C-alpha cells in the first residue's frame, strides 16, 4: 500500500517531470521508475504513467498556443495518424504482457536515456539544416513518421519527444520553439488515445494517476511558459544520468 509520504514524493516528482517534458522530454524516466519503486507492477506503472502525463502535454500546449498559430493545416494532416499510432502502441503494450514488458524495461530506459543524451546533437543538426539550403518537404510528409513515433509513445513514451522534434524538424522549416509546440500537441493526442484504451484494461492505479495528473498539469504549464526562454540542458542531463543508473540497476536485477 502506498503511504502518504510516497504520494507526496510522486506529486513533486511529477511536477518536475511535467516541466522536463515541456522543455526537453524525458520526464517518464523519473516517474516510471518511481512507480515501480513504490510497488506498482511494470505494465500497471507504465499505463498509470501514460494517463498521468497527459495533462502536462495539455498544459504545455495551452501555454504555447501563440506558437501554434498558422500550424492548423499540418496538425490536421498529422493528428489522425498520431491518434491511430497511440492506440496501436497501447494495444501492443497490453498484448506484450507483464513478464515480457518487465524484461524490456531496462532496455527501454537505457535507450530513452541515450536518446536524450543525443538531443543536443539532434537539435544542432536541425538548427544547421534550418539555416542552410535544402529541399522543402510538404506538410503531408509528417503523416507516416509521426504515426510511427506515436506507436512508440503509446507503448512506452520516454524519449518520444526527442524523436518528434527530429522528425518535425527534418520536414518543417520552423523555429525550435514552434517545433516544441507541435511536439506538445502530438504527444497529447497520441497519449490520449492510448490512455482512453488503457481505461478499459483495468490496469490503472487511479489514486496514483489522479495525484500525478495534478502534478503533471502544473509542471506542463510551468514548462510551457518558459519553453522559449530556458535552456533545458541541465535538467535533461540529470535525467540522462538517472536513467542510465536506473537501467544498470534493472539489468542487475
N, C-alpha and C positions, 0 to 999 in steps of 0.2 A: 504494500500500500504506500502511495506517495504521501510524504509528510508536507506540512505547511511550509517549512523552510525550503524544501525541494521545489514546491510550486513557486516560491519567491525567486529561486535561482533560475527556474525555467522562464519566468516572466522577464527578468532582467536580461537574460541571455538572448531571448527572442527580440527584445528591443534592439540590442546590439546587432543581431543578425539582420533585422529589417533595415537598419542603416547601411550595413555592409552590402546587402543585396541591391539597395538603391544606388550605391556608389560604385561598386565593382562586381558584385556577385560572390557567392561562396558562403553565404550565411548558413546554409544547410550543414556545412562542415562543423558548425558549432552546435546547432540544435539537435541534429540527428544523433550524434554520439551521446549527447546529454540524455536524450530519451532512452537510449539503450542502457545508460548508466543507472537510471532510476528504476529500471526493471521492465520496461516495455519490450515485447518481442520485436525482432527485426522488421518484419513486414508491418506490424502494428505501429511501430515507431515511424517508419517511412510514410505510411498512409496518414497518420496523425500530423506529421510534419508538413506533408503536402497540403493538407487542409489549412493548417495554421499560417503558412506563409502567404496565402492568397491576399489577405487584407493589406499586407505590406506592399505587394505589387500595385494594389488598387490605390493606396495612399501615395505611393511614389508617382504613379501615372497622373493622379489628381494634382499633385504638386508641380508636375511638369506639363500641364495642359498647354501652356503657351508654346512649348516646343513641339507639340503635336499638330499645330495649325498648319494646314496645307498638305498634311500627310494622309488625308482621309482615303484617297483612292488606293494608295498602296496598302493601307491597312485592310480595306475592304477586300482586296485581292488575296491577301495572305492569311487573314484571320480564320477563314473556314478550314484551311489546311492545318493551322495551329490547333484548332479545336479537335479536329479528327486525329491529329498526332498525339495530343494529350490523352484522348480517350483510349487510343491503341496502347500507349505506354502504360496507362493504368491497368488495362486488361492484362498486359504481359506481366506486370508485377504480381498480380493476384495469381495468374497461371504459373508463375515461377515457383511459388510455394515457399514456406518458411525455411526449410533446410537449405535449398539451393541459394536463396537470396542471402541467407546468413553467410554462406561460403563466399558469395560475391562481394560482401560488404567491404572487406579491406581493399580489394582491387578497385571498387568504385570510389572509395575515399581517397586512395592514393592517386588514382587517375585524375580526380577532380582537383586535388591539391597541386599536382604537376601542371594541370591546365591553367590554374590561377597563377602559378609561378611564371608562366609564359605570357601572361596578359600584357605586360609592358611591351614585349617584343611584338605582339599582335597589334597593339594599338599604334606602336611606332610605324609598323608596316602600313597600317590603314591611313595614318596621317600622311606618310610619304606618298602613298597612292593618290590621296585626295589633292595633292599639290602638283602632281605630275600628269602628263598627258596619258590618257587611257581610253579604251573603248567603252562607251556608255552602254550599260545594260538596262533594259526596261524593267519597270516595277514587277512585271509578271514573272521575272526570273526569281523572285523571292519565294514563290509558292512552294516548290519542292524542297529547297533547303530548309526553310523554317518549319515545314511539316515534319521533316526528319529530325530536326533538333527538338521539336515538341514531343516526339515519341520518347526521346531520352529524358526530357523534362518530366513527362508523366510517369516514367519508370523510377527515376531517382532524383534528378534535378540539379544536384550540386555541380557547379561549373557550366551549367547550361547557358547562363547569361554571357559568359565569355564567348561561347560558340555563336550565340545570337549576334553579338557585336561584330564578330568576324564575318559572319555570313552577310549581314545587312551592310556592313562597311565595304565588302567586296563589290556589292551590286549598286548601292546607292551613293550618290555624291552629297553627303551631308556632314555636318559637324559632329563631333563625338557626343556633344550634349543632346542633339536631336536624335542621334542613333540610340543613345541611352534611353530616351523617352519611348522610342519604338520598342526597345527591349522590355520596358516595364509592361507595355500592353500585350506583347507576345507572351511573356511569362504569365501574365494574369489570365489570358484566355486559355492557353494550353493547360495551365494548372487548375483552372476552374472546372474544365471538362473532366479532367482526371479526378478532381475532388468530388464532383457530382457522382461519378461512378463509384468512388470509394464509400460514399454514404450508404450504398446498398449492400456493402460487403460485410458489415458488422465488425470491421477491424479497427474502427476509430475509437480512441480513448477520448470521449467528449469533454470531460472536465479539464484534461490537459490541453486539448485543442482550443477550448474557449479562452483559457489563460493565454495561450500562445497567440491566438488571433488578435487579442487586445494589444499585446506587446508588439506584434508584427505590424499592426496598423500604425502605432505610434512611431516605431522605427522607420517605416516606409515613408511617412510624411516628413519626418525629420531629414532622412537621407535625400528624398526628392527635392526638398527645398535648398539643400546645399550641394546638389549634384554638380552644378555648373561652376562651383567656386572652390570646392575642396578636393585635394588630391587623395584618393583612397588608397594610395600605395602602401602606407604604413599598416593600415588595417588589413589590407589584403595579405601582406607578408606574415602578419601574425597568424592569420587564418591558415596560410600555407604551412607554416611551421607546426601549428596544432594538428592540421590534417595529416601531415607526414608522420608525426609522433603517434597519432591515433591509429593510422594504418599499420605501423610497425607493431603496436600493441595487439591489434586484432589478428595480424599474421601470426604472432607468437601464440596467441590463444588457440 
